[in-house]
Amino acid sequence: MRESGSILAVVTLRPESVGGATPSFFARDEAERERLATYLSRILDAMVHDLENGTYILVRH
């Protein structure tokens, strides 16, 4: 099990802005980004945080 406060996934419209070992999902548009973030938050039991740059991060608190 992962520690509390860890970033579990990234969902973005801008693949060039993401790097590192965190699983990243690239969406074609805002609707797909929203849908992916919602599904992943349910699957991972995580909260979605909007970084307001086309990127969401999913974090377990």
N, C-alpha and C positions, 0 to 999 in steps of 0.2 A: 504494500500500500504506500502511496506517495504521502509526503509530508504536507501538512496544512500550509497554505500560502504559496504553493508551487504552481507555476504556469504549466498547464497540461497540453494546450494547443493554441495555435494562432490561425485565424481565418482572415484573409486579406484580399483586397482588390489589387494590391501592388506587390507582386512577388519580389521585386528588386529591393524592397524595404525589409525583407525578412531574412534572417540567417540564424545559424546555430543548430543545436540538436533537438529543439522542440518541434514536434510534429506540426507541419504547416499545411493548410488547405487554401488553395487559390480559387477564388470565385470569379465568374465572368461578369457579374453585375451585382448591384446592391441587394436585389431580391434573393439571389442565390447565396450571397454572403450571410444574410439574415437567416435563411433556412438552414444552412450548414451549422451556423453558430447555435441555433436553437436545438437542432438534433444532437449535436455534440454535447451541449450542456446537459441534456437529459441522460445521454449515455454515460457521460463521465461524472455526473453528479457535481457539476461545476457552475460557477457564476460567470456570466459574460460581461466583459468590460470594454467599452468603446473607447479607443484611443483617439478618435476623431480625425484620423488620417487615412481612412479606408481600411483600418485594421481593428479586429476584435481579438482580445486574448481571453482564454478560458482558464479560470483560476479556481482551485479548491481552497476554500477558507476554513 
